[in-house]
């Protein structure tokens, strides 16, 4: 049908998702899977009725204030929307949606993977083996620290934070603490085995490993800065699967170089895909390329969320996941 809305994706999507978009809309895929630059993004906003961007795209205020915009819905492929000037979109009458609820389990799994890798020194050990520098077993070789019995501090206690708490407490016998800026409802955390702390400093000082699960907003920018890193226990570990902007990475590099922290596990970065100088040279850091949601099942579920939001919008129904 020629009058079907034009829906454009900024990156390749799972095959099933693209097939559905193709049946129901005039779908414009990105076969090259090359990221849009800002000029291409501006042209997309002028050409498409609906746009499916992802968390690696940038849609700043300037894109919404310059020239005509045809796009009426941004169905973001991801939960975080800090890459979109949501206020600017709304002022131009553009609806913004995201994909909550389908990334919880896989991101929680990856958090535990990073905790295990960095505390047990698995990343360092694997690199040593691959490089041919391992000469065989020795009693004092490649020592890490036990995970069981340690205290895990969780910053932010939404779906993912609660899922991490349950895994850590029930699966690994960890003592779990959490801090969230809003007073928590006991019904949301008692079954996880986690205990609240009144402030972030208290949580940092008590924890052997701190895991971040807060959104990337102006209020959380560099929430973990040099001062708060010094509040952490000497020999503690930091895990970030939330947003790179939450951590002052230059301060983190310093804390690791000075051996105040024993290690870090990161899946997100301040200037993705670029890394803060010094991170790659540190042997006590596990670095993953933003793969928290990278399972076949999860990426397809995220795509179906985008489909449902676009479908509802063009039917004239309320979108399921407004931002």
C-alpha positions in Angstrom: 0.0 0.0 0.0 1.6 3.3 -1.1 0.1 5.2 1.9 1.7 3.0 4.5 3.9 5.0 6.9 7.6 5.0 6.1 9.6 3.4 8.9 13.4 3.6 8.8 16.0 1.8 10.9 19.4 3.3 11.6 21.1 -0.1 12.0 20.4 -3.7 11.0 17.7 -5.4 13.1 17.0 -9.1 13.8 15.6 -10.7 10.6 12.2 -11.4 12.2 11.8 -7.8 13.2 12.8 -6.5 9.8 10.3 -8.9 8.2 7.4 -7.6 10.3 8.3 -4.0 9.6 8.5 -4.9 5.9 5.0 -6.4 5.9 3.3 -3.7 7.8 5.1 -0.5 6.7 7.2 1.0 3.9 10.3 -0.2 5.7 13.8 1.3 4.9 16.5 -1.0 6.4 20.1 -0.1 6.8 21.7 -3.0 4.9 25.2 -1.7 5.4 24.8 -1.5 9.2 27.0 1.6 9.1 26.1 4.2 11.8 24.4 7.4 10.5 26.4 10.6 10.8 24.6 13.7 11.9 23.7 14.8 8.3 22.3 11.3 7.5 20.3 11.4 10.8 18.9 14.8 9.9 17.8 13.5 6.4 16.2 10.4 8.1 14.1 12.7 10.3 13.0 14.5 7.2 12.2 11.4 5.2 10.7 8.9 7.6 7.4 8.9 9.4 8.9 6.6 12.1 12.5 6.1 13.0 14.1 3.2 14.9 17.3 4.5 16.3 19.6 2.6 18.7 21.6 3.6 21.8 24.8 4.2 19.7 23.1 7.0 17.7 23.1 10.7 18.6 20.0 12.8 18.4 20.9 16.1 20.1 18.8 19.2 20.4 20.2 20.7 17.2 18.6 17.9 15.1 15.1 18.9 16.3 15.5 22.6 16.1 16.8 22.8 12.5 14.5 22.5 9.5 11.3 20.5 8.9 10.8 17.1 10.6 8.6 14.4 9.1 9.2 11.8 11.8 6.5 11.5 14.4 7.8 8.6 16.5 11.3 7.6 17.6 11.0 3.9 18.6 14.3 3.6 20.3 16.0 0.1 20.1 17.1 0.1 23.8 16.1 1.2 27.2 18.4 4.1 27.7 17.5 7.3 25.9 20.3 9.6 27.1 21.5 9.8 23.4 18.2 11.5 22.5 17.2 15.0 23.4 13.8 13.8 24.5 12.7 17.4 25.4 13.6 18.6 22.0 11.8 15.7 20.3 8.7 16.4 22.4 8.7 20.1 21.5 8.6 19.1 17.8 5.7 16.7 18.5 7.8 13.6 18.2 6.8 10.6 20.5 9.8 8.7 22.0 9.5 5.1 23.1 12.0 2.5 24.4 12.2 -1.2 25.2 11.9 -1.8 28.9 11.5 -5.1 30.6 13.2 -7.4 28.1 16.9 -6.7 28.9 16.7 -7.6 32.6 17.8 -11.2 32.7 20.6 -11.0 30.2 22.1 -7.8 31.7 22.0 -9.3 35.2 23.7 -12.4 33.8 26.5 -10.3 32.3 26.9 -8.4 35.5 27.6 -11.6 37.4 30.0 -12.6 34.6 32.0 -9.4 35.0 32.0 -9.8 38.8 33.4 -13.4 38.5 35.9 -12.5 35.8 37.4 -9.5 37.6 37.4 -10.9 41.1 38.8 -14.3 40.0 41.3 -12.6 37.6 39.9 -14.6 34.7 40.5 -11.9 32.1 44.1 -11.5 33.1 44.6 -15.3 33.2 43.0 -15.9 29.8 45.2 -13.2 28.2 48.3 -14.7 29.8 47.4 -18.1 28.4 46.7 -16.8 24.9 49.9 -14.9 24.8 52.0 -18.0 25.5 53.2 -16.6 28.9 51.7 -19.4 31.0 54.3 -22.0 32.1 52.1 -24.3 34.2 50.3 -24.5 37.5 52.0 -23.1 40.6 50.6 -22.6 44.2 50.8 -18.8 44.1 50.1 -18.2 40.4 47.1 -16.1 39.2 45.4 -15.6 42.5 42.1 -13.9 42.6 39.6 -13.5 45.5 36.6 -15.6 46.4 33.2 -14.3 45.4 31.2 -16.2 48.0 30.8 -14.4 51.2 31.8 -11.0 49.9 29.6 -7.9 50.1 28.1 -6.6 46.9 26.8 -3.0 46.8 24.3 -2.2 44.1 23.7 1.4 43.0 20.2 1.7 41.6 17.6 -0.9 42.3 15.3 -1.2 39.4 14.6 -4.5 37.5 18.2 -5.2 36.7 19.6 -4.3 40.1 17.0 -6.6 41.8 17.8 -9.4 39.4 21.6 -9.0 40.1 20.8 -9.0 43.9 18.9 -12.3 43.7 21.6 -14.0 41.7 24.4 -12.8 43.9 22.6 -13.7 47.2 21.0 -16.9 46.2 23.5 -18.2 43.7 26.8 -17.1 45.2 26.2 -16.5 48.9 27.0 -12.8 48.7 25.8 -10.3 51.2 24.0 -7.7 49.2 23.4 -4.0 49.9 21.8 -1.4 47.7 21.3 2.3 47.5 18.7 4.2 45.5 17.9 7.9 45.6 14.2 7.2 46.2 13.1 5.5 49.4 12.5 1.9 48.4 9.3 -0.1 49.0 10.2 -3.1 51.2 8.0 -5.2 49.0 10.5 -4.6 46.1 13.6 -5.8 47.8 12.9 -8.1 50.7 12.6 -11.2 48.5 16.0 -10.4 46.9 17.9 -10.7 50.2 19.3 -7.2 49.8 19.5 -4.5 52.5 19.1 -0.8 51.9 21.7 1.8 52.8 20.8 5.4 53.6 23.3 7.0 51.4 25.8 6.2 48.6 28.9 6.9 50.7 27.8 4.3 53.3 27.2 1.7 50.6 30.6 2.4 48.9 32.5 2.1 52.2 30.9 -1.3 53.1 31.1 -3.1 49.7 33.8 -5.4 48.4 32.4 -5.0 44.9 30.1 -2.2 43.7 27.8 -2.7 40.7 26.1 0.2 38.9 22.5 -0.1 37.7 21.3 3.6 37.4 20.3 5.5 34.3 22.6 7.8 32.4 21.1 11.2 33.2 22.4 14.7 34.1 21.9 13.8 37.8 24.0 10.6 37.5 26.8 12.1 35.4 30.1 11.1 37.1 28.1 9.9 40.1 31.2 7.7 40.7 33.9 10.4 40.6 37.4 10.6 42.2 36.0 11.4 45.6 33.6 8.5 45.7 36.2 6.1 44.3 38.4 7.0 47.3 35.4 6.3 49.6 35.4 2.7 48.3 37.3 0.1 50.3 40.9 -0.4 49.4 41.1 -3.5 47.2 37.4 -3.2 46.1 36.1 -3.8 42.6 33.8 -1.7 40.4 31.4 -3.0 37.8 29.5 -0.9 35.3 26.9 -2.3 33.0 24.7 0.8 33.2 25.9 3.8 31.3 29.4 5.0 30.7 28.6 8.6 31.8 28.0 7.4 35.4 31.7 6.9 36.0 34.5 9.4 35.7 36.8 7.0 33.8 39.9 9.2 34.1 39.5 9.0 37.9 38.9 5.3 37.7 42.1 4.8 35.7 44.0 6.7 38.5 42.4 4.6 41.3 43.3 1.4 39.5 46.9 2.6 38.8 47.4 3.6 42.4 46.0 0.1 43.5 43.3 1.7 45.6 40.9 -0.5 43.6 41.8 -4.1 42.8 40.0 -4.1 39.5 37.0 -3.1 37.4 34.7 -4.8 34.9 33.2 -2.5 32.3 30.6 -3.1 29.5 29.9 0.6 28.8 32.1 3.7 28.4 32.0 7.5 28.5 32.8 8.1 24.8 31.8 4.9 23.1 33.3 3.4 21.0 36.4 5.2 22.2 38.1 4.3 25.5 39.6 6.6 28.0 43.4 6.6 27.8 44.9 4.1 30.2 42.1 1.5 30.3 43.6 -0.8 27.7 46.9 -0.9 29.5 45.5 -2.0 32.8 45.7 -5.7 33.4 43.2 -5.7 36.3 40.3 -4.5 34.1 37.9 -6.6 32.1 36.6 -4.7 29.1 33.5 -5.8 27.1 32.1 -4.0 24.0 28.6 -3.1 25.3 27.2 -6.6 25.1 24.8 -6.5 28.0 21.8 -7.3 25.9 23.6 -9.2 23.2 21.7 -12.5 23.1 19.6 -13.6 20.2 16.5 -13.8 22.3 16.9 -10.4 23.9 17.7 -8.5 20.7 14.7 -10.0 19.0 12.5 -9.1 22.0 13.8 -5.5 21.9 12.9 -5.4 18.2 9.4 -6.6 18.9 9.0 -3.9 21.5 9.9 -1.4 18.8 7.4 -3.0 16.4 4.6 -2.8 19.0 5.3 0.8 19.7 5.3 1.8 16.1 2.3 -0.3 15.3 0.3 1.2 18.1 1.3 4.8 17.2 0.2 4.5 13.6 -3.1 2.8 14.6 -3.8 5.9 16.8 -3.5 3.9 20.0 -1.4 4.8 23.1 2.1 3.6 22.7 3.0 0.8 25.2 6.4 2.3 26.2 6.4 6.1 26.2 9.4 8.0 27.4 
